[in-house]
Structure formats: structure tokens, C-alpha cells
């Protein structure tokens, strides 16, 4: 978003009101009592929240006015469903609601769509994962899921990756002048947090590698090929494979 832009959807962003937490709580209480004027005031008082969130989507080439309107829908949903008895800040609940609404919009309007068959495979894989986990008391490997579905391992991996949008845990999503709210602040508190947080961090680190580095690691550690076999397949020397492999692993270690 351009810093010198002060109007979006006809709204002068430089004049947007900022509500205190006390004001938000009082307005939310009145909204629960059916006060439509309070709801309107609460929406207007949180438009900066919407603006802050849509900044993370500005590099997609989408129309900012459209994103702002969609974000406002997410804001209204957050207002209508927020439970003031939970003792959390409204922004903590509102940010993921706004993000979710924008992502649904981008998904539904994206010219590059995931095929129905691949999406169905991904959902079947997730269901099978839950089933095996319940039966064995542990998370299954991709190979186990693929075997249960009668599919190739690569097909299951591609399907699952097609419905996931990687994001850094340390990406700021909102700041109202106080503490900044990061993606990791939206993560729930479960016993296996450490394991899957490390998995997300690993995926993020791998996603930042070059395509050649990803290819080499895939052939070496997922398909079990030797450096000589990898060199022959991608058309470079064994020494180059060794150097690229070591460099890729060093990058991942550094990021982790």
C-alpha cells in the first residue's frame, strides 16, 4: 500500500478513528444487546485493523479497494461472533477472521486453481491421516497414507502441498501502536506444538531454496539416491551435487 495514499473505497484513511480497548469492549457489549449504532461505530473504529491486514496482500497485484471491502466483511463477521467473556483482545480474534475472508476471496478468484481431483486427494489424505493416528496413536508417514489410499507417495505429497499456503510465523499481521501481533500469536496451545512448529519452520526454510537445491534434496533424502545418481539425472558433476547439497543444508540449519 502506498504510504501517501489517504483514500481507499472513498474512505479518508488519515481520519479514521482509533478506539481504545475499553471503548471496544463497551461497544461490543452494546452490540450484543442489539444496538446497531454501536455496531456501526465499532466497524468504523476498526477500519485501521482492516487496512493493516490487507498490507500483507499488496504484492499480489490485487485491487486494494476490493481487498478492503472483503476485509470489512471479515471484520463484520468477527464483530458478530466475538465472545467478550473470553477475556482476549478483539484484534486477536479479528485479525485471523479478516485474513480468512481475504484468502477465501483470493482463492475463489485466482486464475491458477488447484484441480478438483488433486483437492479431493488432499482431503482424503487428511482423513486417512486422522484415521491412522487414532488407530496407532501416532502420526502416520506419507508412505503409510499413500499405501492406504492406493496412491503413489509423490501424488499424496503434491496434493497436500497444493492446499497449503506457507507463511512465516514471524510475519507481523497487525500493530495498533502497542505490541505487534504476529502469525505465531494465533497458534493454539497444544501438547504437540513443538513438533509441528518445527515442521512448519522446516517447510518455510525449504521453500526458500532454489529449485535445483530442492530437487537435489528430494532425490537424495526422499528417493535415497546417491550423489553420483543425482549428478547423472540432473546433468552436473558429483562435486557440484555435493557442494549444492551442503549449501542447501547449511541454509536450512541457519534458518532453523
Protein Blocks (a to p, Z undefined) as FASTA:
>chain_A
ZZklcbeehiafklcccddfklmmmmmmmmmnopaklmmmmmmmmmmmmmmmmmmmmmno
pafklmmmmmmmmmmmmmmmpcfknopafklmmmmmmmmmmmmmmmmmpfbdcdfklmmm
mmmmmmmmmmmmmmnopacdfklmmmmnopafklmmmmmmmmpccddfklcfbdehiacd
dfklmpccdfklmmmmmmmmmmmmmmmpcfklmmmmmmmmmnopafklmmmmnopafklm
mmmmmmmmmmmmmmZZ
